[in-house]
Amino acid sequence: MDERYNPFTGKRVVTGLADPVPAAAALGLEPPRFCEQCGRRMIVQVSPDGWWAKCSRHGVIDSASLEHR
C-alpha cells in the first residue's frame, strides 16, 4: 500500500475522503511544509523567485521542478 500525505497539513490522505487545501496553498502562495511521501515536516526556504523544501528521507523539491514559479 502506497501511503500519501497532504503536503500542507501533513495528514495522511485517505481515498474517498475530502482533503481540503488551505486557501493560500490553493492560490500558490504557500510552499508545501510536509513530505508527500512520508508526512515528515520539511525544511523550507522561500526566496523572491521561488522556494525549495528538503525532507530528511526523500531529498529536495523546489518550485521550479513543480512548475510553481
MDAnalysis code that builds the backbone (N, CA, C; Angstrom):
import MDAnalysis as mda
import numpy as np

u = mda.Universe.empty(207, n_residues=69, atom_resindex=np.repeat(np.arange(69), 3), trajectory=True)
u.add_TopologyAttr("name", ["N", "CA", "C"] * 69)
u.add_TopologyAttr("resid", np.arange(1, 70))
u.add_TopologyAttr("resname", ["MET", "ASP", "GLU", "ARG", "TYR", "ASN", "PRO", "PHE", "THR", "GLY", "LYS", "ARG", "VAL", "VAL", "THR", "GLY", "LEU", "ALA", "ASP", "PRO", "VAL", "PRO", "ALA", "ALA", "ALA", "ALA", "LEU", "GLY", "LEU", "GLU", "PRO", "PRO", "ARG", "PHE", "CYS", "GLU", "GLN", "CYS", "GLY", "ARG", "ARG", "MET", "ILE", "VAL", "GLN", "VAL", "SER", "PRO", "ASP", "GLY", "TRP", "TRP", "ALA", "LYS", "CYS", "SER", "ARG", "HIS", "GLY", "VAL", "ILE", "ASP", "SER", "ALA", "SER", "LEU", "GLU", "HIS", "ARG"])
u.atoms.positions = np.array([
    [0.843, -1.187, 0.000],
    [0.000, 0.000, 0.000],
    [0.886, 1.248, 0.000],
    [0.592, 2.170, -0.878],
    [1.384, 3.387, -1.018],
    [0.669, 4.536, -0.318],
    [1.143, 4.899, 0.863],
    [0.511, 5.995, 1.609],
    [0.975, 7.331, 1.057],
    [0.069, 8.293, 1.015],
    [0.373, 9.657, 0.603],
    [-0.069, 10.590, 1.712],
    [0.594, 11.733, 1.803],
    [0.300, 12.714, 2.838],
    [0.047, 14.067, 2.196],
    [-0.812, 14.854, 2.835],
    [-1.099, 16.201, 2.358],
    [0.150, 17.048, 2.597],
    [0.708, 17.690, 1.555],
    [1.936, 18.457, 1.717],
    [1.767, 19.761, 2.501],
    [0.534, 20.150, 2.783],
    [0.290, 21.393, 3.510],
    [-0.136, 21.165, 4.953],
    [-0.694, 19.988, 5.246],
    [-1.145, 19.692, 6.612],
    [-0.389, 18.538, 7.255],
    [0.212, 17.671, 6.450],
    [0.925, 16.514, 6.967],
    [0.031, 15.334, 7.306],
    [-1.264, 15.479, 7.095],
    [-2.197, 14.389, 7.405],
    [-2.208, 13.360, 6.277],
    [-2.417, 12.089, 6.650],
    [-2.486, 11.017, 5.662],
    [-3.709, 11.223, 4.774],
    [-3.525, 11.059, 3.470],
    [-4.612, 11.198, 2.508],
    [-5.347, 9.864, 2.422],
    [-6.651, 9.903, 2.644],
    [-7.486, 8.706, 2.586],
    [-8.344, 8.783, 1.328],
    [-8.261, 7.751, 0.497],
    [-9.036, 7.707, -0.744],
    [-10.526, 7.783, -0.442],
    [-11.212, 8.659, -1.152],
    [-12.658, 8.795, -0.986],
    [-13.073, 9.865, 0.003],
    [-12.140, 10.375, 0.800],
    [-12.462, 11.444, 1.749],
    [-11.914, 12.765, 1.235],
    [-12.650, 13.829, 1.488],
    [-12.213, 15.164, 1.073],
    [-10.928, 15.533, 1.808],
    [-10.012, 16.149, 1.085],
    [-8.740, 16.579, 1.662],
    [-8.576, 18.066, 1.365],
    [-9.129, 18.934, 2.228],
    [-9.109, 20.372, 1.934],
    [-7.692, 20.939, 1.882],
    [-7.493, 21.855, 0.949],
    [-6.215, 22.546, 0.800],
    [-6.398, 23.958, 1.337],
    [-5.479, 24.435, 2.194],
    [-5.601, 25.809, 2.696],
    [-5.683, 26.818, 1.545],
    [-6.401, 27.902, 1.765],
    [-6.635, 28.901, 0.717],
    [-5.333, 29.446, 0.131],
    [-4.359, 29.771, 0.978],
    [-3.087, 30.315, 0.490],
    [-2.359, 29.303, -0.392],
    [-2.430, 28.035, -0.036],
    [-1.790, 26.991, -0.839],
    [-2.504, 26.839, -2.179],
    [-3.822, 26.907, -2.175],
    [-4.597, 26.794, -3.412],
    [-4.269, 27.933, -4.375],
    [-3.940, 29.098, -3.830],
    [-3.581, 30.252, -4.657],
    [-2.117, 30.223, -5.090],
    [-1.356, 29.243, -4.593],
    [0.061, 29.144, -4.937],
    [0.949, 30.050, -4.118],
    [0.439, 30.557, -2.993],
    [1.203, 31.488, -2.163],
    [1.965, 30.795, -1.039],
    [1.706, 29.536, -0.818],
    [2.297, 28.802, 0.298],
    [3.024, 27.562, -0.224],
    [4.316, 27.397, 0.113],
    [5.019, 26.181, -0.304],
    [4.594, 24.998, 0.562],
    [4.822, 23.776, 0.092],
    [4.497, 22.612, 0.919],
    [5.389, 22.584, 2.153],
    [4.848, 22.169, 3.270],
    [5.597, 22.116, 4.532],
    [5.870, 20.691, 4.992],
    [5.167, 19.720, 4.380],
    [5.306, 18.320, 4.770],
    [5.597, 17.474, 3.536],
    [6.365, 16.407, 3.716],
    [6.701, 15.496, 2.624],
    [5.461, 14.694, 2.229],
    [5.167, 14.648, 0.937],
    [4.009, 13.884, 0.452],
    [4.219, 12.382, 0.588],
    [5.472, 11.940, 0.647],
    [5.755, 10.511, 0.699],
    [5.735, 9.940, 2.109],
    [6.157, 10.744, 3.108],
    [6.249, 10.202, 4.468],
    [5.543, 11.046, 5.527],
    [5.136, 12.264, 5.203],
    [4.428, 13.114, 6.152],
    [5.322, 13.871, 7.117],
    [6.650, 13.726, 6.974],
    [7.563, 14.438, 7.875],
    [7.593, 15.927, 7.543],
    [7.828, 16.733, 8.559],
    [7.999, 18.175, 8.384],
    [9.283, 18.408, 7.596],
    [9.245, 19.321, 6.627],
    [10.421, 19.608, 5.805],
    [11.029, 20.953, 6.184],
    [12.306, 21.100, 5.855],
    [12.982, 22.391, 5.962],
    [12.603, 23.160, 4.697],
    [12.066, 24.372, 4.850],
    [11.586, 25.146, 3.696],
    [12.298, 26.493, 3.662],
    [12.774, 26.862, 2.477],
    [13.392, 28.171, 2.267],
    [12.649, 28.876, 1.143],
    [12.156, 30.082, 1.430],
    [11.433, 30.877, 0.435],
    [12.323, 32.032, -0.002],
    [12.396, 32.260, -1.313],
    [13.162, 33.378, -1.860],
    [12.250, 34.169, -2.800],
    [12.692, 35.337, -3.264],
    [11.836, 36.137, -4.148],
    [11.439, 35.427, -5.449],
    [12.269, 34.504, -5.920],
    [11.966, 33.845, -7.194],
    [11.488, 32.402, -7.059],
    [11.157, 31.963, -5.851],
    [10.653, 30.596, -5.679],
    [10.889, 30.070, -4.274],
    [10.954, 28.753, -4.141],
    [11.176, 28.114, -2.851],
    [11.793, 26.737, -3.065],
    [12.389, 26.185, -2.004],
    [12.809, 24.787, -2.003],
    [12.450, 24.195, -0.653],
    [12.254, 22.890, -0.623],
    [11.901, 22.185, 0.605],
    [12.680, 20.878, 0.651],
    [13.193, 20.528, 1.841],
    [14.028, 19.335, 1.977],
    [13.466, 18.393, 3.030],
    [13.207, 17.156, 2.619],
    [12.805, 16.087, 3.532],
    [14.071, 15.329, 3.935],
    [14.195, 14.985, 5.199],
    [15.386, 14.268, 5.661],
    [15.493, 12.879, 5.040],
    [14.401, 12.325, 4.560],
    [14.401, 10.980, 3.966],
    [14.331, 10.982, 2.433],
    [13.648, 11.967, 1.851],
    [13.369, 11.918, 0.417],
    [14.018, 13.025, -0.408],
    [14.821, 13.868, 0.203],
    [15.567, 14.857, -0.554],
    [14.842, 16.173, -0.787],
    [15.288, 16.874, -1.828],
    [14.857, 18.250, -2.089],
    [13.873, 18.318, -3.258],
    [12.858, 19.157, -3.097],
    [11.987, 19.554, -4.203],
    [12.017, 21.077, -4.247],
    [11.723, 21.648, -5.399],
    [11.663, 23.111, -5.468],
    [10.542, 23.555, -6.393],
    [10.281, 24.852, -6.356],
    [9.171, 25.399, -7.141],
    [9.412, 25.241, -8.635],
    [10.666, 25.235, -9.061],
    [10.960, 25.062, -10.484],
    [10.613, 23.649, -10.938],
    [10.919, 22.652, -10.116],
    [10.627, 21.267, -10.505],
    [9.128, 20.990, -10.527],
    [8.359, 21.730, -9.729],
    [6.904, 21.566, -9.707],
    [6.197, 22.607, -10.563],
    [6.982, 23.439, -11.263],
    [6.472, 24.498, -12.142],
    [5.556, 25.464, -11.407],
    [5.948, 25.870, -10.205],
    [5.170, 26.837, -9.423],
    [5.839, 28.201, -9.386],
    [6.817, 28.452, -10.237],
    [7.479, 29.755, -10.235],
    [6.728, 30.723, -11.082],
])
